[in-house]
């Protein structure tokens, strides 16, 4: 594991910017894993992070949490696909098979997975981990974002 970055953000826009910067890095360094596992409580900014990330590859995409759809696909320039998963309601490996999760991992697409803590057994060995946490109850928009490569 290598820590890439640790940063404090103070707004959803700053959280989006961190996602944007990670996507730029991934765009320019093909040795980085294309699976991004997002961890954090409800409302910490995981979808905001994905929105910023997706802006690099799909500037016109309307990014929303795939809570009920479980997965959203965003069209990109250049043909590389982005899949945005929400594993909040996933309870076991059968659920993953029923949505075709493993098929998405096999085609070289970029996968951003919210609520990765719910599927520890299904995270590829090679991945980028993004932890987002609230840091101060008196500062409701402040977040600490840690990005590591495995």
N, C-alpha and C positions, 0 to 999 in steps of 0.2 A: 504494500500500500504506500502511495506517495501523495502527500497533501499538495494539491495544486494551488489552492487559494482559500483564504479565510477572510471574510469581510463583514462589516456591519452595514446594513442598509436602513434607511429611515423613511422609505415610502414604497408603495407598490411599483412606482416607476423605476426606482433604484434597483429593486429586486428584478424587474424585467431586464434592466441593463446588464446585470450579472449573467442572466440567462443568455442574452445577446452575445456577451463576450465569450462565454463558453462555446457557443455555436460557431463563432468566428475561429476560435482555436481549433475546434473539431474540423471545420471546413479546410483549414490550412495544414493540419497534421493528421494524415491518414493512418498513423500508427495508433491513434487514440481509439478506445472502444466506442462503438456506436450505440451502446445500451446505457441509458442514464437512469439510475435508480434514485427516486426522490423519496425522502423521509421527512416527516414532520406532522405535527398535529393539525387538526381541522383549522382552516383559516390562516395558516402561516404564510401563504404565498406561493404554494407549489404551482398553481395554474398561472400565476403572474410570471413566474420563472419560465414556464413552458412558453408562454406568450412571447416573451423576449427572445427565447431560443429560436422559436419557429420563424420569427421575423427575418432571420438571416436567410433561410432556405425557401420560405414561402411568405413574402411580405404582405400579400393580400389575404392570408388565412384569417378566418374569424375563430380564434382559439377560445374554446369553452371547456369546462371540466366535463369529461365523459362519464360522469357518475352513473347515469342510467343506461347509456349506450355501451359502457365499459371500454370502448376503444373508438377514437376518432382518427381519421386519416386526413393529412393535410397535403394537398398537391404541392409539388416543388418544381423549381426550374432545374433542369439538368437530369431529371428522372429519378433522383434518389427520393424514396418515400419516407415520410415521417408518420409514425404511429404513436398516439398519445393514449395511454391506458390509465384507468382508475381502478385500483384493486381493493377499494374500500369494502365492497360487498362480496369479495371473493373469500370463500371459506375453506376450500380444499383444492387439491390438484385436479379433481374431476371438473370443477368449474373452469379451470384454465384450459383443459382439453375441449370443453364445450364451446369456448369462444375462439378456439384455434390459436391460442397464445403461442405455442411452440412453432407453428408455421410462420408466424411473423418474425421470429428470431432467426430463421434459416435463410432469409432472402437478402441480407445485407442492408436492410433498411435501418433508419435511426428509430430507436424505441425509447420513449420517455415514459416512465412508469411511476405514477403517483401511488402512495400507500404501499411502497415496496416492503415495508415491515410485515405485511400480511402474506407475503410469498417468499420467505427467505430461502426455501428449497428450490426456487425457480429462477433465481438471479444467476446469470452467467458468471463464471469465474472472472472473466475479463469484463469490467464495467466501470463506469464513472458513478460515484456515489455523491449525492447532493443532500446534505442535512440542512434543514431550515428550522430555526427555532426562535421563539420570542425571547427577548433578553431582559425586558424591564416592563413591569405592569404599568408604570407611570408613563411609559412611551409606547403607546399601542401599535405604532407602525415600525418600531425598531426590530430588526431581525439580524441574527447571526447566520451567515451562510458559509458552510464548509464544503469544499469540493475536493474529493480524493479519487485517485485512479487505482484500480485493482487489476 
